[in-house]
Amino acid sequence: MDKLRVIQWNTGKVGKLAMRAVLDDPRLELVGVYAHSPDKVGKDAGELCGRPETGIKATDDIDALIALGADSVLYTPFEGNVDHAVRLLGAGMDVVSTNLFLHSGGVQGEVRERLDAAGRKGGASLYITGINPGWVNAITAAMTAVCRKVDSVSLVESADCSVYESVETWGYLGIGEPGGMTPELKERARSWLILFRDAVLRVGDAMGYVFDDIEFFCDYATAAETVDLGWLKMEQGTNAALRGGWNGKVGGRTVMNLTVVWYLTKRLAEGWTIDEDQYHLVIEGEPHIDTRIRFTPPAHWKNHDWDTMTALPAVSALFDIKAARPGVLGLRDVGLPHAPAGVWLGAG
C-alpha cells in the first residue's frame, strides 16, 4: 500500500494530537505543516507536537504547501477559512476537517456549493468529522440499521468540563453568572451550541429525514455551594452547569434529539442527575435500543488529551475519504473508519 502524503493544517490542541497520530502511523507520511501563529512558523513538526525532530518545518506559505502535491489535509483550525479549503480541494487534496465552518454559516447554501465545486474540479473530497459528538454521529445512524421501525432517536452527551480550563469559554456561556436564564444568555448559549445543530442535520440526512424545524432548548443549574477549581471560582447560587441542544422535527413531532449536559461541578442546587456515561443513545422503535458509551482515560492523560476524541476520527478516516467520490461527503458516503489496530500490533 502506498503511503498517504498528509499536510497538517494548524497545530493547536487538536492539531498537534492529529499530527502525532500521522507521525506514529507507518501508512502515513507527514509532508507539510501549516502554522497560523507567526511564532510557530519555522519550527519543526516534531517540536510542535512532542515528537522527535522530523526535518519538516511549519510554514504559513499556502502556495508552497499546495506545491507539495499531498494526498490529504488534516484541517483542524479554530476558525475555518472557506477560501483556503476551496484552494486545497481545487488543487486535488482531500480535506478532512474537524472544523464545521460555522464562522461562514456552515457547509450549506453557497458555501457548500463552492466547496463541492472545488472538490469536483480537483477530484478531491471534503469530509467533516467535527468535534464531539462528531464521531458518534456515524454510530448513531448505523445503529438504526437493526430496526424495522424508528420512532425517534435521542443522544445525550454528558461531559465533566471542570478539566477544560477556558475562562473565556465558560464566561461566554454564563458559568459563574447569577443563576437563571435570561434572553441574552439564551442567545449566547444558542450561538455556541449551534455546532450541535449541525450534528442533528448530519445524522438526519444519513437517515433520510427532511426536518420541518430544528428547535433550540437550554436551561442552567446553579452551584449548591461555592466551588473553586483553581482556574475558575463559582460562588454558591451562580450558574455551574448547562443542559441544551436541538430537537429535529418532522410533521411537528420530534424525531431526533441531541442534548449536551456540560457541568463544572456535580454539587448542583437543582439536583440534576448527572450521567456517568459520556454518551447515552436511545432509539425508540422496533426493537428499542438503549446504548451507553463511557470513555475511561489512562492514568497518564492530562486535561487536553481528551481532545484525542476529536483528532483521531479525522486521522482514522483518511483512507476512507481517499476512496470516496469527489465533492462534499456525508455520513453515508464514507465506509467504516477504524483504528489501524493490526498495524499497531505489527509495529509493537
KOLVEX-323950 format. One record per residue: residue in one letter; y, z, x of N, C-alpha, C in turn. Coordinates in steps of 0.1 Angstrom, whole numbers, plus 5000, padded with zeros to 4 digits. Atoms other than C-alpha are relative to their C-alpha. Layout:
REM KOLVEX-323950
AYZXYZXYZX ...
REM end
This chain:
REM KOLVEX-323950
M498850005008500050005000501250005009 D498850004993503449915013500950124997 K499149895002505950195017501249954991 L498750035007508850204992501150055009 R498849974992512150205011501050064991 V499249925009514350464995501450045006 I498749954997518050544996500350134991 Q499649885007519150904986501549994998 W498650015004522450894967500550144996 N499449865000524251234972499050105004 T500949904994522851544988500450144996 G499749875005523751834966498850084998 K501249915002521352094952498849924997 V501150085004519151834936499749905010 G500250114990519651554961499350045012 K500749964988518551754991498550034998 L501449985003515351854974499249874998 A500650135002514651494964499849945014 M500150064987515351385000498850065008 R501249944994512851645013498749944996 A501250065005510251504990499749865005 V500250134995510851155002499550015015 L500449984986510551265039498650055001 D501349944999507351455031498949914994 D501050095006505651165013499749885009 P500250114991503950915036500049864993 R499950135007504150645009501449954999 L498650035002507950655010500750005014 E499250004988510450575037501550014997 L498649985002513950705037500849915009 V499350104992516250425049501550025000 G498549985001519750545039500450124991 V499449885008521850835025501449974997 Y498650015004525050815005500550144999 A499449875001527351115010501449994993 H498850005007530151174986501150095007 S499149914993531651465006500349955014 P499750054986533551355038499450085011 D500549914989532251655057498549975002 K501450044998528651515053499849875006 V500050134994529451165065499750015015 G500450004985527751105099499050115003 K501049904997525351395096498649944997 D501450055001521651335100499450054987 A500649975013519551335068499250135001 G500849874998517251605082500950125000 E499149895000520151835088500550034986 L499549985014521351785052499050064991 C501049955010518051875036499050105006 G500949904995516452125060498749945006 R501250064993514051885078500449965014 P499750044987513751775114500949875000 E499150124999516251505126499249874998 T500750125004515451165112500649875007 G499350124995517950935130500849924989 I499350075011519350835096501350084997 K498749935002523050925092500549974986 A499450025013524750975059501349925001 T498850085000527550735050500649994986 D499350035013530050655023500349854999 D499950145000529850285031499049944990 I500950055010528350134999499549865004 D500450134996528249785013498950015011 A501049984990526249905043498750044995 L501249955007523750085021499349884993 I500550115007523349774999499349905010 A500550094990522749565030498650045006 L501349964996519649775038498949944993 G501150075008517749595011498950104996 A501049905004516049914999499349964987 D500750025012513549914971500650084988 S499649915011514850214952501150095005 V499049904997517750454950499750124991 L500149875008517350824940501450044998 Y498549995003520650874922500250144994 T499949865004521551244919501450065001 P498649944999525351284918500350094988 F499649925011527051544896500749914990 E499350095009529251274881499549865003 G500550134998527650934876501249905000 N499150114999529550614885499449874996 V500750125005528650314864500249885009 D499750114991530350074888499050005012 H501049994988528150204917498649964995 A501350035005525050184896499849854997 V500050155002525849824885499849935013 R500150064987526249724921498650015006 L501349974995522949884931499049924993 L500950085008521049724903500149855002 G499750144998522649384908499549955013 A500550044987521549394944498550015001 G501450015000517949434934499350135002 M500649874997517349804939499950084987 D500249915011515750024912500950135002 V499249885000517950324903499250104991 V500649895007516050644893501050125000 S498949915000518650884881499750134993 T500049875008518851254872501350014992 N498750005007522451184860499949924987 L500150075013522951084824501249914997 F498850085001526250904830500950054988 L499349955011527851134804501549995002 H498650024997531251104821500549874996 S499750135005531150744810499649984986 G500450015014529950824775498549984998 G501550015001526150804783499649855000 V500650134999523850504785499949944986 Q500050065014524850344752501249905000 G499050105002527050064739500349915012 E499650094989529049874766499450055013 V500649954987527750104794498649955001 R501450055000524150024785500049855002 E500050154999524949654782500349965015 R499750044986526449644817498950045009 L501149964991523649844833498849914998 D501250095003520949634816500249865005 A499750144995522649304825499850005015 A500050004986522949414861498550015005 G501449994997519249514862499349874999 R500750125002518049194848500549895010 K499550094989520248994872499450035013 G500549964987518949184902498450024999 G501449985001515349214889499650155003 A500149864997515749594891500050084987 S500149925012515249884867500850135002 L499449875000517250194857499250094991 Y500749905008515350494846500650145002 I499449874999516850834838499050114997 T500949895002514651134843500850124995 G499249895005517551374836499850135007 I500349864995517851744843499150064989 N500849935011515952004823500749984987 P501450015001514551924799499549865002 G500350144998514251574813498549975001 W501450024998510651594825499250024987 V500849975012509351744792500349914989 N499850105011510851464771498749914998 A501250085001507851244780498850084995 I501149915004505451534775500050014985 T499849985015506851594740499549884992 A500350125007506551234729498549975001 A501450034997503051194745499150094991 M500949905007501551504727499949964985 T500150045014502251344693498949904998 A501050105000499551084702498750044993 V501349955007496751304688500250024985 C499749965014498451344654499949874991 R500150115011497651134623501250014991 K498849985007500851274608500950105007 V499049924993504051414623501250034990 D498949965009506451604600501350035008 S498949964992508751744627499650045014 V500249954987509051824664501150095004 S499149904995510652134679499750045014 L500249964986511252204715501150105004 V499149894996512852534727499950025015 E500049964986513852584763500750135002 S499549874997514352944774500250015015 A499749994985516053004808500850125003 D499349894994516953314827501049955010 C498950074993520353194840500750105010 S499449904992521153514859499949965015 V500150054986520053324891500949885003 Y499150124998522453034885501450055003 E498749934995525453164905501249904999 S498950095002528152944890501050074990 V499049945008531153144877500749904991 E499350105007532852824867499249954987 T500850045011529952714845500050104989 W500249905010529453034827501450044994 G498649975006533253094823500349894990 Y499750115009533552754807499250024987 L500849995012530652834783500250144993 G499749885007532253164773499350125003 I500849884996529953404790501150105007 G499049904995531953734797501250004991 E498949995009534453654770499750104988 P500349915011534953884740499049944990 G501150055008531953854717500449924988 G499850075012531653604690500449855003 M499750144999532153234683501449974995 T498850055005535453064679499949855000 P500050155001536152694670500249945014 E499850054987537452644705498850015009 L501249974992534452804722498849904995 K501150085005532052604700500249855005 E499850134995533752284711499749995015 R500450004985533352384748498549995001 A501450004999529752454742499449874996 R500550145004529252124724500249905011 S499750094989530851934753499050015011 W500949984989528452094778498649974995 L501350025005525352074756499749864995 I500150145005525951704748498849935008 L501150064993523351624775498750024993 F501249985007520651764753499949914987 R500050105011521751534725499349875005 D500650124994520651254749498550025000 A501549985000517151414751499549984986 V500550035014516851404713499949854998 L499950155001517851034714498849945007 R501050064991515350954742498650034994 V501349975006512351134725499949934987 G500050075013513350994691499849855001 D500250144998513550644705498549975003 A501450014996510050684720499150014988 M500949985012508650794686500449914989 G499650105011510450524666500950054990 Y499149955009512950744649501449935001 V498650045000516350604638500750114992 F499449885006518450914632501249964991 D498750025008521050924604501150095006 D499049914995522751214621499350095010 I500549904990522351444651501050115000 E499249895004523751784642500050115011 F499949904989525052034668500050144993 F499949865004524552414664500150095012 C500049914989525252714686500550144995 D499549865002525653094685499850085013 Y500049914988526153374710499550144997 A500349865000524753714717500750085011 T499249934991526553994734499250115008 A500649904992525754244762499950144993 A500149875006524454574749500550115008 E499449914990525754744780500649915011 T499450074989527854644810498949965010 V500950064991525854414833500749945012 D499450064988526854344869498949935008 L501050094993524954054885500349995015 G499550014986526854094918501049885001 W499150115000528453754913500849984987 L499450015013529353794877499850144992 K500149885007530154104856500349984985 M499850015015529754114818500150144994 E499849875006531254404801499350014986 Q500749975013529554564771500849934989 G499350075011530354354740500549865002 T499550144997531154034758498749914999 N501150105002529053714754499250005013 A500949994989525953724776498849904998 A501150105003523653454760500549914990 L499850105011523853144740498849934996 R501250085005521452954718500649894992 G499450125006522352604709499249885002 G500850124999521152254705500449904989 W499850115008520751954683498849984990 N501050035010518951864651500149854997 G500050145004517951494647499549984986 K500450015014517851404610499749854996 V500450125006516251124591499950034985 G500049975015516951104553500550144997 G499449875003518851434555499050115004 R501049904996515751614569499950015015 T500249984986515451754604498649965004 V501350044995512551574621499950035015 M500149964986513451674657501150105003 N499149894996514951994670499950035015 L500049964986515952074706501050125001 T499249884999517152424713499950055015 V500049934987518252584746500450144998 V499649865000518352964750500350045014 W499649964986520353054781500550145000 Y499649865000520653424789500250055014 L499749944987522153614817499550155001 T500749875001520553944806499250004987 K500749985012517954044780500450114992 R499549885007519854354771501149964990 L499050075010521554194740500150094988 A499749925011523154384712499449954987 E500550065012521954134686498450005000 G501549985000518254204696499349875000 W500750125000517353844702498650025007 T501350014994513653784710500049895010 I499950104989513653614744498549965004 D501350064996510653384751499850015015 E500350004986508953444784499649865006 D500450144996507853074785501249925000 Q498850084998510352824797500149894988 Y500050105011509252564770499050054989 H500949985012507852614735500149884991 L500050125008506852294718499150014988 V500749995013505852284682500149874993 I500150125007504651974664499450044986 E500549985014504352024626499449874995 G500750125004501751774615498650024998 E501449995002498151694613499349945013 P500149855000496951864635501450065004 H498849924995499652134641499750035014 I500149974985500352174678501050115004 D499249894995501752484694499750025015 T500250004985502252454732501150085007 R499149934992503852684757499849965015 I500050034986504752604793500850105007 R499349904992505652864819499949975014 F500050024986506652804854500150135008 T500149884992505753064880500449975014 P499650044986507653024913499350085010 P500649934989506153114946501050105005 A499249894996507453424963501249965009 H499050044990509453224989501249934994 W498950075007511653044963501250084999 K498649945002515353114963500549944987 N499550035013517553064933500049844998 H499850145002518252694938498749925002 D501250074999514652604945499549964986 W500450045013514352584907500549864997 D499550145002516252254910498949905003 T501250084998512852124921499649934988 M500550065012512052064885500949894995 T499250115003514951824883499849895010 A500150104990514451644916498649935000 L501450064998510651594917499649904990 P500350105010510251404884500549865004 A499450134996512551134898499349945012 V500750054989510751114931498649954996 S501350045004507351104914499949874992 A500050125009508450814891500349885008 L499650114993509450584919499149884999 F500950115000506350374920499849944986 D500050055014506150354882501249914996 I498850075003509650234880500049865007 K500150134992509049964907499149904992 A501050085007506149834885500549964986 A499550035013508249824853500949884999 R499250115003510249554837501550025005 P498649984996513949494848500850054988 G499049955010516849654829499950154998 V500049865003517349994813498750034993 L501349965005514050174806500150124992 G500149885008513050424780498650065004 L501249934997510150664779498749914999 R501250085003507650404766499949895011 D500150114990508450164795499450045013 V500449944987507150394822498650054998 G501449955001503550484829499850155000 L500349854999502350834839500450055014 P499649944987504450964868499350135003 H500849894996502551224887500250045014 A499949964986502551424919498949925008 P501050064992500651244948499150105006 A500849894995498251524950498949965010 G501050044991495551324967500549975014 V499450034987497951204994500350135007 W499749874994499051565000498750065005 L501349944996495351675002499649935013 G500450074988494651405028500950035012 A499149964989497751495048499850145005 G500249854996496851865048498850025009 
REM end
